[in-house]
């Protein structure tokens, strides 16, 4: 190997060692011997690429791809930022800029869509969970740091950005122009269904949504609702604490979730009886692949405590605390340092939440080549997840028993005035 290549191998291998050690520290079982054995394999592969590949490789890109691939395997929300990228990230991280309304993660080496904020430019263009961004303003996202992609999508209100989208329903990349705007999170809504069923739809848990949701439950109760459906499909925004508060609205005891990491002492969140305004009414929760974050925390708590049946698709898997770790050269790795767990001990970010009753969402069909046109909304009677939820409430999960409810019925319409969440660092 020439001296330049040796330098590349040594420097890149150092980064690999750091990342492998981080992975081991975060719960991956790896001894120092295993770490150096894997490093030896990496170095040998790099050497073979240099000597055997059909043409002279760009080792810098090869190394960057290796690092991003390793981070994606470890944490789909992780990013490696170069010195210049990290400086830009620090400069813009706390600045509230307009964006196109996309929540992102790494997927198959590209930037994948977790969700699109309802009403945003991305949602209006039909972008949804599972889509991938092949390029942003002509810059390929292959091996692009996730945090850098988020920076490229942000900007001044009214400005536009062009993205090339890979969709399962379309084999060829589609160019879509999105307009940046200050995002307004959609409000929760409600309506009374037949059979005294109250439906509350919460497409976002951003802000103090639990009080808003409780008020809607109050209204439905006054309208005669006796059983409820909480729709958390495509709900992917909101702080984890809001997911805890939402679960506590329906639970008066037990574990709701806990937070834990290598350097994060286990922190438990348990139900506060004073906040359980709807602890006894039959309840079904709706989820799909676009349900993430705070909504997943709430769904997992209600499922594991057997408070509600959960109907729909497996959720996305995004409930963690992420932090930037600065490297010696000024670059940085952004990765999860703690994760939220379901009461049964499953890391939500790793496994998502699996419903008790699996039902697939209807895929929208786009017949036009104009991707600025949003996909048609399915008709209300074509909503299989909602239809199944109503069936569960009226006939039971298998047509034999109703959805879970507490033994004692409510003594009257509960109040939506809920005390502020108190973080009780209690033990089981």
Rosetta blueprint (number, residue, H / E / L):
1 X L
2 X L
3 X H
4 X H
5 X H
6 X H
7 X H
8 X H
9 X H
10 X H
11 X H
12 X H
13 X H
14 X H
15 X H
16 X H
17 X H
18 X H
19 X H
20 X H
21 X H
22 X H
23 X H
24 X H
25 X H
26 X L
27 X L
28 X L
29 X L
30 X L
31 X L
32 X H
33 X H
34 X H
35 X H
36 X H
37 X H
38 X H
39 X H
40 X H
41 X H
42 X H
43 X H
44 X H
45 X H
46 X H
47 X H
48 X H
49 X H
50 X H
51 X H
52 X H
53 X L
54 X L
55 X L
56 X L
57 X L
58 X L
59 X H
60 X H
61 X H
62 X H
63 X H
64 X H
65 X H
66 X H
67 X H
68 X H
69 X H
70 X H
71 X H
72 X H
73 X H
74 X H
75 X L
76 X L
77 X L
78 X L
79 X E
80 X E
81 X E
82 X L
83 X H
84 X H
85 X H
86 X H
87 X H
88 X H
89 X H
90 X H
91 X H
92 X H
93 X L
94 X L
95 X L
96 X L
97 X L
98 X E
99 X E
100 X L
101 X L
102 X E
103 X E
104 X E
105 X E
106 X E
107 X E
108 X L
109 X L
110 X E
111 X E
112 X E
113 X E
114 X E
115 X E
116 X E
117 X L
118 X L
119 X L
120 X L
121 X H
122 X H
123 X H
124 X H
125 X L
126 X L
127 X L
128 X L
129 X L
130 X L
131 X L
132 X E
133 X E
134 X E
135 X E
136 X E
137 X L
138 X L
139 X E
140 X E
141 X L
142 X L
143 X L
144 X L
145 X L
146 X H
147 X H
148 X H
149 X H
150 X H
151 X H
152 X H
153 X H
154 X L
155 X E
156 X L
157 X L
158 X L
159 X L
160 X E
161 X E
162 X E
163 X E
164 X E
165 X E
166 X E
167 X E
168 X L
169 X L
170 X E
171 X E
172 X E
173 X E
174 X E
175 X E
176 X E
177 X E
178 X E
179 X E
180 X L
181 X E
182 X L
183 X L
184 X L
185 X L
186 X L
187 X L
188 X L
189 X E
190 X E
191 X E
192 X E
193 X E
194 X L
195 X L
196 X L
197 X E
198 X E
199 X E
200 X E
201 X E
202 X L
203 X L
204 X L
205 X L
206 X L
207 X L
208 X L
209 X H
210 X H
211 X H
212 X H
213 X H
214 X H
215 X H
216 X H
217 X H
218 X H
219 X H
220 X H
221 X H
222 X H
223 X L
224 X L
225 X L
226 X L
227 X E
228 X E
229 X E
230 X E
231 X E
232 X L
233 X L
234 X L
235 X L
236 X L
237 X L
238 X L
239 X L
240 X H
241 X H
242 X H
243 X H
244 X H
245 X H
246 X H
247 X H
248 X H
249 X L
250 X L
251 X L
252 X L
253 X L
254 X L
255 X E
256 X E
257 X E
258 X E
259 X E
260 X E
261 X L
262 X L
263 X L
264 X L
265 X L
266 X L
267 X E
268 X E
269 X E
270 X E
271 X L
272 X L
273 X H
274 X H
275 X H
276 X L
277 X L
278 X L
279 X L
280 X L
281 X L
282 X E
283 X E
284 X E
285 X E
286 X E
287 X E
288 X L
289 X L
290 X L
291 X L
292 X L
293 X L
294 X H
295 X H
296 X H
297 X H
298 X H
299 X H
300 X H
301 X H
302 X H
303 X H
304 X H
305 X L
306 X L
307 X L
308 X L
309 X E
310 X E
311 X E
312 X E
313 X L
314 X L
315 X L
316 X L
317 X L
318 X L
319 X L
320 X E
321 X E
322 X E
323 X E
324 X E
325 X E
326 X E
327 X L
328 X L
329 X L
330 X L
331 X L
332 X E
333 X E
334 X E
335 X E
336 X E
337 X E
338 X E
339 X E
340 X E
341 X E
342 X L
343 X L
344 X L
345 X L
346 X L
347 X E
348 X H
349 X H
350 X H
351 X H
352 X L
353 X L
354 X L
355 X L
356 X L
357 X E
358 X E
359 X L
360 X L
361 X L
362 X L
363 X L
364 X L
365 X L
366 X L
367 X L
368 X L
369 X L
370 X L
371 X L
372 X L
373 X L
374 X L
375 X L
376 X L
377 X L
378 X L
379 X L
380 X H
381 X H
382 X H
383 X L
384 X H
385 X H
386 X H
387 X H
388 X H
389 X H
390 X H
391 X H
392 X H
393 X H
394 X H
395 X H
396 X L
397 X L
398 X L
399 X L
400 X L
401 X L
402 X L
403 X L
404 X L
405 X L
406 X L
407 X L
408 X L
409 X L
410 X L
411 X L
412 X L
413 X L
414 X L
415 X L
416 X L
417 X L
418 X L
419 X L
420 X L
421 X L
422 X L
423 X L
424 X L
425 X L
426 X L
427 X L
428 X L
